Amino acid sequence: MIPRSIKRRVRPMWLAAFGAAAWANRQDLGRWATFAKQALNERNTRPMSEILTEAKVRAAVSMDPLLRRDPALRDLTVRDGVVTLLASQAGWPDPREHFAKLSRVKGVTHVETSTSPTDQHAASLAEAAA
């Protein structure tokens, strides 16, 4: 067991390390939080396999150091095996390298990029409801 005096001295360092890691990956954490909220809201209207495929694609994005920290990547959606990356810049990302990584995820049939400034997730929900 660790003495209390050492625990008190180490705790601020752990909190600082956790805070620094969260700050360095804040965009990725924000995308994961948005996905979790959307997945909970859609669990009755969307097939679970599609939600799991989107989670796998998000994990692939999180594991790629270039995609994870790229400020141009706003969000992504998966509908019927088609992954749509919502980007803020045209010509992003390099399709040969990044698309190949994402298309290896089980359940993905096609990967595309959209530079539309609108919320694509909300638009796809509106189409599904109509």
Secondary structure, 3 states (H helix, E strand, C coil): CCCHHHHHHHHHHHHHHHHHHHHHCHHHHHHHHHHHHHHHHHCCCCCHHHHHHHHHHHHHHHHCHHHHCCCCEEEEEEECCEEEEEECCCCCCCHHHHHHHHHCCCCCCEEEEECCCCCHHHHHHHHHHC
